[in-house]
Each structure stands twice: as structure tokens, then as C-alpha cells.
């Protein structure tokens, strides 16, 4: 039999297990279910197999977009905004520490949009967001991970578009001071990674920042280096409307959108580079792979070029607050050439990994809370046992039926003894009389003489007294019944609060400990 104490223990254990999974264990799953791509290449010249261990590993993250006063349209100091900032930051910190760093990457690459309202932030707000970013991604106290190299792209939420740069060039200088150059290159295992400031590519042709970006691209195209290239751009390349994005796409395709501040005044928003810019960029750099962000969702497309097909991976956001229910990151492995000085020996392999679904975890918390309220509200005080309850109901039904049948089959008669005292004796049913005897005379037992009497006399005597009792006590009965119902309701409410208090006393400290374990 499950009593209230056992029910309370069961709910405490259920909540503790749920909190441990939702706040800790679920962040270990990506490390168990995902792995570095195991690419293997065989040289066509010497038949030598690529050694899978001879590689460098890159963890790729996109669009953290740290929330600030420009997010959600809420007042800067509102509790809702502060709570949203805390839980979003905590999610990304947990993901980075428990899901990404355990892979021990050699390089961590951010594809832009480190902040949400970067161009609109004051210098003080920018500094505060930068400190939060360093804390979330473990950049202040890296310790054993200090040898990990970090690379950043600029995003539209960091510096805006070309329509803003001519009026506020300080946003670019502020970004370059803290995150480095917007256009640069770095090499990994003889593969060149080309970083482009995509926000300036479709800007005014006479714009200073736009011309600087295109000059950098043209210089790359003139470089005679035989190394393979990977193009990194925050804004994805152009794709026709309705282009399929592969199995990992969650939200509908976002069609081409471009907004201009005015004639020759630059762009205020775009979700994809224009077709002309995309074709020119691919022809000049000739990459074998393109990585981009900005879309907040996963997408893989293939672009046709004069030098062959080019695969582009658009990586979804690493945050759960940017409209993507399935945050993700990418593991990218760069393998060394199978044969020295043989360009065919290069290979870059990618693997897409998904992070915990935070919204699903919170939905499960709400469901468990609803189940808890229902169980502590309607659970019988004496507990519930299936077999005992079944036996109790059957026994009650049999007893009630037996008493009812006895009352219906029996009649009473008055019997006087020799001294003149009257006794009530049950009269046998007609069936019993027929089966036992056919005599219809007087029945005698000892010195008592049985005389037929009608049960109706008893009813006639009982009915008046019953009527008087009902009329006299009806008001007091209703009052007592009302007080009884109110008392039972009050007792049940006290019981509900007591059980919830016990469950909260056990699990709230556990929840707080799990929160600050990863935050401090």
C-alpha cells in the first residue's frame, strides 16, 4: 500500500533524477553520441593511406548573440530580461564546458554574432558583454585549455551592415580591438582558412570598408600558394528561393531579403549575399568548402562553379534563445597530406553535433510539476493498494446486498410470554414456511404464545417519529455538513502545502547547487 509518506519519497526521487538529468547529464550526451570525423584518404600516386591521427581538430560555433538591452524589446532592467540573459548564458557555458571542450579541440572558431546588439551598445555596455562572453566561453581562466587557438568572424550583430559604417566607423574599430581583424587568413595542416567580413561585400562601391574587403580578396586570388582553401563568411552565399537544405534543416527556407538605407548609402539588412557577389567571391577564392552562420539554422547546399562543385555548410546558433529549437556546433578535422608536397593529399571532414534541447527540458519540468500537483491533491490519505482496494469494494458490495435481502424477506410478529411481556420475533418467509411445514396455526415456543401481527404497525409507529426528527434537525444537519466540507477542504489544502514544501526542501537546494556549479 502506497501511503502519503511513500508518495512524497517517490516524488522527491523523481524530481531529483529529473533535475540531475536536465541540468547536468544531458550536457554529456553530445560527447557520447558525436565524434570527430574519421576521414581517410588514399594517395592515388603511392597508394599510401592517410593516418587518421595526423590531423588538427576545429570546433566551430555560430551566433552566440549574447542578450542585452536590445533583446526581446523589454526594459533594460526588467527581471524577465535579466532571467533570460542568465539562463541563456548558463546554457552556452554548460554546452561549451561539458559538450565541446571534452572533445579537446585544437582550434575554436566563432562564425560571428558574438553579441546581439553590438552596434547599439555604449562602450561600457560593450565591455560588460565582452566580460560575459569571456566568462561563458571560459576564456578568463582557461588553465589546461590555454593552448587552444581562438578565431573570430565579424557578424552583423557585432558591427552592423555597410549602411551603418559610414556614420559610425567606431563600431568596427571597437570590434577589431577586442576580436582582431575582420579580414585575415590562417593555415591548418596546409589548408588555408580565409576569413571575410561579409557585411561589407555588398556595400557602396566607393565605400572605404567595402573596398578594403575586396582588395583583400583580390590579393588572396593572386596568391600562388597551392594550398586548399576554406572560405569563412558570416552571411551565407546566395541560393535560389526554395533551395533544399538537407536533412538537418528545421525551420522553413528563408528567401532572399535585402534592405537599403538609400541610393549608394549601403545596406541595412540582408540574410544572403547577392548572386553576383557570391559568384565573384567563389571565382576569386576558389574554396573547396564554405562555412557560414547568420541563418540560426542548419543548412547544406552545393554551389556550381567553373572549377567544380563547392559545398557550403550554414551552421545553426549555439544558443537556445534565437528561434532554433535544436542548437548545434560542428566538429571539423583537417588531415595532413598523405604525401608531402602532394596537394591531392589534403582533406577536410565535418560532423554536425546537436546540443541539448533546452525548451524540451523546461516543458518536461512543467509536465512533472502538473503531475506532482495532481498526485498530492487527489491521493487518498490512507494510501492506495490495488488488491486491497479491490477486496474492500467487493466485500462492501456483498455485505450491503445481504443486509438488504434480509430486510426485504423478513417480517416481524409480536409475541407475548406467560407474564404478559411482548417480544418482536422475525417471521419466517413464505418460502421457508413452505419448505418446512404446511401448518398455519399458532406457533408456540415454551410458554410464549405467538400471535400474528402485521409489520405495518411497526412502520406506522416509526414513520411519525422519523418525520419529526427530519423536520427538527434539517437545519443543524446542513450546517454540520457545510462545516464538515470546509474542514475537509482546509485539511486537504494543508496536506498539499506540506507535501509540496517537503519536495521543495529536498530539490530546490539541489537545483541551486546545479545552477551555480556551472556558473561560478
C-alpha positions as CSV (number, residue, x, y, z in Angstrom):
1,X,0.0,0.0,0.0
2,X,1.5,3.3,-1.1
3,X,1.0,5.8,1.8
4,X,1.5,9.6,1.6
5,X,5.0,9.3,3.0
6,X,6.0,6.9,0.3
7,X,4.3,9.1,-2.3
8,X,6.4,12.0,-1.1
9,X,9.6,10.0,-1.2
10,X,8.7,8.9,-4.8
11,X,8.1,12.4,-6.0
12,X,11.3,13.7,-4.3
13,X,13.3,11.0,-6.1
14,X,11.5,11.7,-9.4
15,X,12.3,15.4,-9.2
16,X,15.9,14.8,-8.1
17,X,16.5,12.5,-11.1
18,X,14.9,14.9,-13.5
19,X,17.0,17.8,-12.3
20,X,20.2,15.8,-12.4
21,X,19.5,14.8,-16.0
22,X,18.1,18.2,-17.2
23,X,20.9,20.3,-15.6
24,X,23.9,18.0,-15.9
25,X,23.7,14.6,-17.5
26,X,22.1,15.8,-20.8
27,X,25.1,18.0,-21.5
28,X,27.3,14.9,-21.5
29,X,25.3,13.3,-24.3
30,X,26.9,15.1,-27.3
31,X,30.3,13.8,-26.2
32,X,28.9,10.2,-26.1
33,X,26.9,10.5,-29.3
34,X,29.1,12.6,-31.5
35,X,32.7,12.3,-32.6
36,X,35.4,13.8,-34.8
37,X,35.0,12.8,-38.4
38,X,37.2,9.9,-39.3
39,X,38.2,10.8,-42.8
40,X,40.6,8.5,-44.7
41,X,42.4,9.3,-47.9
42,X,44.4,7.0,-50.1
43,X,47.0,8.7,-52.3
44,X,46.5,7.8,-56.0
45,X,50.2,8.2,-56.6
46,X,51.8,6.0,-54.0
47,X,48.8,4.1,-52.5
48,X,49.5,5.4,-49.0
49,X,46.6,5.7,-46.6
50,X,46.0,8.8,-44.7
51,X,46.7,8.4,-41.0
52,X,43.5,9.4,-39.1
53,X,45.5,10.6,-36.1
54,X,47.6,13.0,-38.1
55,X,45.1,15.8,-38.1
56,X,44.1,19.1,-36.4
57,X,40.6,19.4,-35.0
58,X,38.5,22.6,-35.1
59,X,35.3,23.2,-33.1
60,X,33.0,25.6,-35.0
61,X,30.4,27.7,-33.2
62,X,27.9,30.2,-34.7
63,X,25.8,33.1,-33.4
64,X,26.1,33.1,-29.6
65,X,24.4,36.5,-29.7
66,X,24.7,37.4,-26.0
67,X,21.4,39.0,-25.0
68,X,21.4,42.7,-23.9
69,X,19.1,45.6,-23.5
70,X,18.3,45.5,-27.3
71,X,17.0,41.9,-27.0
72,X,13.3,40.9,-26.7
73,X,12.1,44.5,-26.7
74,X,12.0,44.6,-22.8
75,X,13.0,47.4,-20.5
76,X,16.8,47.2,-19.7
77,X,16.4,46.5,-16.0
78,X,13.4,44.2,-16.2
79,X,13.5,40.9,-14.2
80,X,12.3,38.9,-17.3
81,X,15.3,40.2,-19.4
82,X,17.8,39.5,-16.6
83,X,16.4,36.0,-16.1
84,X,16.6,35.4,-19.9
85,X,20.2,36.6,-20.0
86,X,21.2,34.4,-17.1
87,X,19.6,31.2,-18.4
88,X,20.9,31.8,-21.9
89,X,24.4,32.5,-20.7
90,X,24.3,29.4,-18.4
91,X,23.2,27.2,-21.3
92,X,26.0,28.2,-23.5
93,X,28.6,28.0,-20.7
94,X,27.4,24.5,-19.8
95,X,27.4,23.5,-23.5
96,X,30.9,24.8,-24.0
97,X,32.4,23.2,-20.8
98,X,30.5,19.9,-20.9
99,X,29.7,19.3,-24.6
100,X,32.5,20.9,-26.6
101,X,35.7,21.2,-24.6
102,X,35.7,17.5,-23.7
103,X,36.4,16.8,-27.4
104,X,39.8,18.7,-26.8
105,X,39.8,20.8,-30.0
106,X,43.0,22.4,-31.2
107,X,41.1,25.4,-32.5
108,X,37.8,27.0,-31.6
109,X,36.2,29.1,-34.4
110,X,33.4,31.6,-33.9
111,X,31.4,32.4,-37.1
112,X,30.3,35.8,-35.9
113,X,27.5,37.5,-34.0
114,X,29.2,37.2,-30.6
115,X,26.8,39.9,-29.3
116,X,23.2,40.7,-30.0
117,X,23.0,44.5,-30.2
118,X,26.7,45.2,-30.7
119,X,26.4,48.3,-32.9
120,X,23.9,49.9,-30.5
121,X,25.8,49.3,-27.3
122,X,27.7,52.0,-25.5
123,X,31.4,51.4,-24.7
124,X,30.5,50.4,-21.1
125,X,27.8,48.0,-22.3
126,X,30.2,46.6,-24.9
127,X,32.7,46.0,-22.1
128,X,30.2,44.3,-19.9
129,X,29.1,42.0,-22.8
130,X,32.7,41.2,-23.6
131,X,33.3,40.1,-20.0
132,X,30.2,37.9,-20.1
133,X,31.5,36.4,-23.4
134,X,34.9,35.6,-21.8
135,X,33.2,34.0,-18.8
136,X,30.7,31.9,-20.8
137,X,33.4,30.5,-23.1
138,X,36.0,30.0,-20.4
139,X,38.5,32.5,-21.8
140,X,39.5,34.1,-18.5
141,X,40.6,31.1,-16.5
142,X,41.4,28.6,-19.3
143,X,44.2,26.8,-17.4
144,X,44.9,23.5,-19.2
145,X,43.0,24.7,-22.3
146,X,45.2,27.7,-22.7
147,X,46.8,26.2,-25.8
148,X,43.5,26.2,-27.7
149,X,43.7,28.8,-30.5
150,X,40.7,31.1,-31.0
151,X,39.5,32.7,-34.2
152,X,36.5,35.1,-34.7
153,X,34.4,36.4,-37.6
154,X,32.6,39.7,-37.5
155,X,28.8,39.5,-37.7
156,X,26.0,41.9,-38.4
157,X,25.0,41.9,-34.7
158,X,28.6,42.9,-33.9
159,X,29.3,45.7,-36.4
160,X,26.1,46.1,-38.4
161,X,25.9,46.5,-42.2
162,X,27.5,48.9,-44.6
163,X,24.7,51.4,-44.2
164,X,25.9,52.0,-40.6
165,X,29.7,52.0,-41.1
166,X,29.9,55.4,-42.9
167,X,28.1,57.1,-40.0
168,X,29.6,55.1,-37.1
169,X,33.0,53.7,-38.1
170,X,33.9,53.4,-34.4
171,X,31.9,50.1,-34.2
172,X,34.4,48.5,-36.5
173,X,37.5,49.8,-34.6
174,X,35.9,48.6,-31.3
175,X,35.4,45.1,-32.7
176,X,38.9,44.9,-34.1
177,X,40.4,46.0,-30.8
178,X,38.8,43.1,-28.9
179,X,38.4,40.3,-31.5
180,X,41.1,41.1,-34.2
181,X,41.0,41.9,-37.8
182,X,37.8,41.4,-39.9
183,X,39.7,40.1,-43.0
184,X,42.5,37.7,-42.5
185,X,43.7,34.1,-43.1
186,X,45.2,31.3,-41.1
187,X,46.6,27.9,-42.1
188,X,45.9,24.5,-40.6
189,X,47.7,21.4,-42.0
190,X,48.4,23.2,-45.3
191,X,44.8,24.2,-45.7
192,X,44.2,28.0,-45.8
193,X,41.1,29.4,-43.9
194,X,40.0,32.7,-45.5
195,X,38.0,34.9,-43.1
196,X,35.9,37.6,-44.9
197,X,33.9,40.5,-43.5
198,X,30.7,39.7,-45.4
199,X,28.8,42.7,-44.1
200,X,30.8,45.0,-46.3
201,X,30.8,42.9,-49.5
202,X,27.6,44.4,-50.9
203,X,28.2,47.9,-49.7
204,X,28.7,51.1,-51.8
205,X,31.5,50.6,-54.3
206,X,33.1,53.8,-53.2
207,X,32.9,52.9,-49.5
208,X,36.2,52.6,-47.7
209,X,35.4,49.4,-45.8
210,X,33.9,47.7,-48.9
211,X,36.9,48.5,-51.0
212,X,39.3,47.2,-48.3
213,X,37.5,43.9,-48.1
214,X,37.5,43.4,-51.9
215,X,41.2,44.4,-52.1
216,X,42.0,41.6,-49.5
217,X,40.0,39.1,-51.6
218,X,41.8,40.1,-54.8
219,X,45.2,39.7,-53.1
220,X,44.2,36.2,-51.9
221,X,43.3,35.3,-55.5
222,X,46.7,36.3,-56.7
223,X,48.5,34.2,-54.1
224,X,50.2,31.3,-56.0
225,X,50.0,29.0,-52.9
226,X,48.9,25.5,-53.8
227,X,47.1,25.1,-50.5
228,X,43.4,24.2,-50.5
229,X,41.1,26.8,-49.1
230,X,38.1,27.0,-46.8
231,X,36.0,30.2,-47.0
232,X,34.6,31.6,-43.8
233,X,31.8,34.1,-44.0
234,X,29.1,35.1,-41.6
235,X,26.4,35.8,-44.2
236,X,25.7,32.8,-46.3
237,X,26.2,32.8,-50.1
238,X,23.3,33.4,-52.4
239,X,20.9,30.5,-53.0
240,X,17.7,30.4,-55.2
241,X,14.4,30.7,-53.3
242,X,13.2,27.4,-52.1
243,X,16.6,25.7,-52.2
244,X,16.6,22.4,-50.2
245,X,19.0,22.5,-47.3
246,X,19.4,18.8,-46.4
247,X,18.0,16.7,-43.5
248,X,19.2,18.9,-40.7
249,X,17.2,22.0,-41.6
250,X,14.4,22.7,-39.1
251,X,12.8,26.0,-40.0
252,X,11.4,26.9,-43.4
253,X,13.7,28.2,-46.1
254,X,14.4,32.0,-45.6
255,X,14.1,33.7,-49.0
256,X,16.4,36.4,-50.2
257,X,15.9,39.7,-48.4
258,X,18.0,42.9,-48.8
259,X,17.2,46.3,-47.4
260,X,19.0,49.5,-48.4
261,X,19.3,52.7,-46.5
262,X,19.0,54.7,-49.7
263,X,20.8,55.1,-53.1
264,X,24.5,54.5,-52.6
265,X,24.1,54.6,-48.8
266,X,24.7,50.9,-48.1
267,X,22.7,48.0,-46.8
268,X,20.7,48.0,-43.5
269,X,19.9,44.2,-43.6
270,X,20.4,41.1,-45.8
271,X,20.1,37.4,-45.0
272,X,22.1,36.2,-48.0
273,X,24.8,37.7,-50.2
274,X,23.6,38.7,-53.6
275,X,24.0,36.3,-56.5
276,X,26.6,38.5,-58.3
277,X,28.7,38.9,-55.1
278,X,28.6,35.2,-54.3
279,X,29.7,34.1,-57.8
280,X,32.6,36.7,-57.8
281,X,33.7,35.6,-54.3
282,X,33.8,31.9,-55.3
283,X,35.7,32.5,-58.5
284,X,38.4,34.6,-56.8
285,X,39.0,32.4,-53.8
286,X,38.2,29.0,-55.3
287,X,37.4,27.3,-51.9
288,X,36.7,23.6,-51.5
289,X,34.4,24.3,-48.6
290,X,32.4,27.3,-47.3
291,X,31.3,27.7,-43.7
292,X,28.7,30.4,-42.7
293,X,26.4,31.4,-39.9
294,X,23.7,34.1,-39.6
295,X,20.8,31.8,-40.5
296,X,20.3,30.4,-37.0
297,X,19.5,27.1,-38.6
298,X,21.4,24.2,-40.2
299,X,21.7,24.1,-43.9
300,X,23.9,22.3,-46.5
301,X,23.9,23.3,-50.2
302,X,26.2,22.8,-53.2
303,X,27.2,25.7,-55.4
304,X,28.2,25.0,-59.1
305,X,31.3,26.9,-60.2
306,X,33.7,26.8,-63.1
307,X,36.2,24.9,-61.1
308,X,33.8,22.3,-59.7
309,X,31.1,22.0,-57.0
310,X,31.6,23.7,-53.7
311,X,29.7,22.6,-50.6
312,X,28.5,25.2,-48.1
313,X,27.6,24.4,-44.5
314,X,25.5,27.0,-42.8
315,X,25.8,26.3,-39.0
316,X,22.9,26.9,-36.6
317,X,23.2,29.0,-33.5
318,X,24.8,27.7,-30.3
319,X,22.1,29.5,-28.2
320,X,18.6,28.2,-27.5
321,X,17.1,31.8,-27.4
322,X,17.5,32.6,-31.1
323,X,14.5,30.8,-32.6
324,X,16.3,27.5,-33.1
325,X,15.0,24.6,-31.0
326,X,18.0,22.4,-31.9
327,X,21.2,24.3,-31.1
328,X,24.3,22.8,-32.6
329,X,28.1,23.0,-33.2
330,X,30.4,21.5,-35.8
331,X,33.4,19.3,-35.5
332,X,35.9,19.8,-38.4
333,X,39.0,17.8,-38.9
334,X,41.8,18.9,-41.2
335,X,44.1,16.0,-42.2
336,X,47.7,16.4,-43.2
337,X,48.7,15.5,-46.8
338,X,49.2,11.8,-47.3
339,X,52.3,12.5,-49.3
340,X,54.5,15.6,-48.7
341,X,54.2,18.2,-51.5
342,X,51.2,16.4,-52.9
343,X,48.2,18.7,-53.0
344,X,45.8,15.8,-53.6
345,X,46.6,14.6,-50.1
346,X,44.5,17.3,-48.3
347,X,41.1,16.5,-46.8
348,X,38.7,18.4,-44.6
349,X,35.9,16.4,-43.0
350,X,33.0,17.8,-41.0
351,X,30.5,16.4,-38.4
352,X,27.4,18.2,-37.2
353,X,26.6,17.8,-33.5
354,X,23.4,18.8,-31.7
355,X,23.3,20.3,-28.2
356,X,20.6,19.6,-25.5
357,X,17.1,20.9,-26.4
358,X,16.6,23.4,-23.6
359,X,13.0,24.1,-24.4
360,X,12.1,20.4,-24.2
361,X,13.7,20.2,-20.8
362,X,11.6,23.1,-19.5
363,X,8.5,21.6,-20.9
364,X,9.3,18.3,-19.1
365,X,9.7,20.3,-15.8
366,X,6.2,21.8,-16.3
367,X,4.7,18.5,-17.0
368,X,6.2,16.9,-13.9
369,X,5.1,19.9,-11.8
370,X,1.5,19.4,-13.1
371,X,1.7,15.7,-12.3
372,X,3.0,16.5,-8.8
373,X,0.1,18.9,-8.1
374,X,-2.5,16.3,-9.2
375,X,-1.0,13.5,-7.2
376,X,-0.6,15.4,-3.9
377,X,-4.1,16.8,-4.3
378,X,-6.1,13.7,-5.1
379,X,-4.1,10.9,-3.5
380,X,-6.1,9.2,-0.7
381,X,-4.8,9.9,2.8
382,X,-4.7,6.2,3.7
383,X,-2.8,5.4,0.5
384,X,-3.7,3.2,-2.4
385,X,-3.2,-0.5,-2.8
386,X,-4.8,-2.1,-5.9
387,X,-5.6,-5.5,-4.5
388,X,-6.6,-4.3,-1.0
389,X,-8.8,-1.7,-2.6
390,X,-10.5,-4.2,-4.8
391,X,-11.2,-6.6,-2.0
392,X,-12.6,-3.8,0.1
393,X,-15.0,-2.7,-2.6
394,X,-16.2,-6.3,-3.2
395,X,-16.7,-7.0,0.5
396,X,-18.7,-3.8,0.9
397,X,-20.9,-4.6,-2.0
398,X,-21.6,-8.2,-0.7
399,X,-22.4,-7.0,2.8
400,X,-24.8,-4.3,1.6
401,X,-26.6,-6.7,-0.7
402,X,-27.0,-9.3,2.1
403,X,-28.4,-6.9,4.6
404,X,-30.8,-5.5,2.0
405,X,-32.1,-9.0,1.1
406,X,-32.6,-10.0,4.8
407,X,-34.7,-6.8,5.4
408,X,-36.8,-7.5,2.4
409,X,-37.5,-11.2,3.1
410,X,-38.3,-10.9,6.8
411,X,-41.5,-9.9,8.6
412,X,-41.9,-9.3,12.3
413,X,-44.6,-10.5,14.7
414,X,-45.4,-9.7,18.3
415,X,-45.1,-12.5,20.8
416,X,-46.4,-12.3,24.4
417,X,-45.0,-14.6,27.0
418,X,-46.9,-16.0,30.0
419,X,-46.1,-13.0,32.1
420,X,-47.7,-10.7,29.5
421,X,-44.4,-9.2,28.2
422,X,-44.2,-8.5,24.4
423,X,-41.3,-9.6,22.2
424,X,-40.6,-9.0,18.5
425,X,-39.7,-12.1,16.6
426,X,-38.7,-12.3,12.9
427,X,-41.3,-14.2,10.9
428,X,-40.1,-16.8,8.5
429,X,-40.5,-16.1,4.8
430,X,-43.3,-17.9,2.9
431,X,-40.6,-19.9,1.1
432,X,-39.1,-21.1,4.3
433,X,-42.6,-21.9,5.7
434,X,-43.5,-23.9,2.5
435,X,-40.3,-25.9,2.6
436,X,-40.5,-26.7,6.3
437,X,-44.2,-27.1,7.1
438,X,-47.7,-26.5,5.9
439,X,-49.2,-25.7,9.3
440,X,-50.8,-22.2,9.6
441,X,-51.9,-22.3,13.1
442,X,-50.5,-20.7,16.2
443,X,-46.8,-21.1,16.9
444,X,-45.7,-21.8,20.4
445,X,-42.3,-21.8,22.0
446,X,-42.1,-22.6,25.7
447,X,-44.8,-20.7,27.5
448,X,-44.9,-18.0,24.9
449,X,-47.9,-17.7,22.6
450,X,-47.2,-16.4,19.1
451,X,-50.0,-14.3,17.6
452,X,-50.0,-13.0,14.1
453,X,-49.1,-9.3,13.9
454,X,-48.6,-7.0,10.9
455,X,-45.3,-5.3,10.2
456,X,-47.3,-2.3,9.2
457,X,-47.9,-1.5,12.9
458,X,-44.2,-1.0,13.3
459,X,-44.0,1.1,10.3
460,X,-46.9,3.2,11.4
461,X,-45.2,3.8,14.8
462,X,-41.8,4.5,13.2
463,X,-42.9,6.9,10.4
464,X,-44.3,9.7,12.6
465,X,-41.1,9.8,14.8
466,X,-39.0,9.8,11.6
467,X,-40.9,12.7,10.2
468,X,-40.5,14.7,13.4
469,X,-36.8,14.0,13.5
470,X,-36.2,15.3,9.9
471,X,-38.1,18.4,10.4
472,X,-36.4,19.2,13.6
473,X,-32.7,18.5,12.7
474,X,-32.6,19.5,9.0
475,X,-31.0,22.9,9.6
476,X,-28.4,21.6,12.0
477,X,-27.6,18.8,9.6
478,X,-27.0,21.2,6.7
479,X,-24.8,23.4,9.0
480,X,-22.8,20.5,10.1
481,X,-22.4,19.2,6.6
482,X,-21.1,22.6,5.4
483,X,-18.7,22.9,8.2
484,X,-17.5,19.3,7.5
485,X,-16.9,20.1,3.8
486,X,-15.0,23.3,4.7
487,X,-12.9,21.4,7.2
488,X,-12.0,18.6,4.8
489,X,-11.0,21.2,2.2
490,X,-8.8,23.1,4.6
491,X,-7.2,19.8,5.7
492,X,-6.5,18.8,2.1
493,X,-5.0,22.2,1.4
494,X,-2.7,22.0,4.4
495,X,-1.7,18.5,3.3
496,X,-0.9,19.7,-0.3
497,X,1.2,22.6,1.0
498,X,3.0,20.3,3.5
499,X,3.9,17.8,0.8
500,X,5.0,20.4,-1.7
501,X,7.1,22.1,1.0
502,X,8.9,18.7,1.7
503,X,9.5,18.1,-2.0
504,X,10.8,21.7,-2.5
505,X,13.0,21.5,0.6
506,X,14.8,18.5,-0.9
507,X,15.1,19.6,-4.5
508,X,15.4,23.4,-4.5
509,X,18.9,23.3,-2.9
510,X,19.8,20.6,-5.4
511,X,18.7,22.8,-8.3
512,X,20.5,25.9,-6.9
513,X,23.7,23.8,-6.5
514,X,23.5,22.6,-10.1
515,X,23.0,26.1,-11.3
516,X,25.9,27.7,-9.6
517,X,28.2,24.7,-10.1
518,X,28.5,25.6,-13.7
519,X,28.2,29.3,-13.4
520,X,30.8,30.2,-10.7
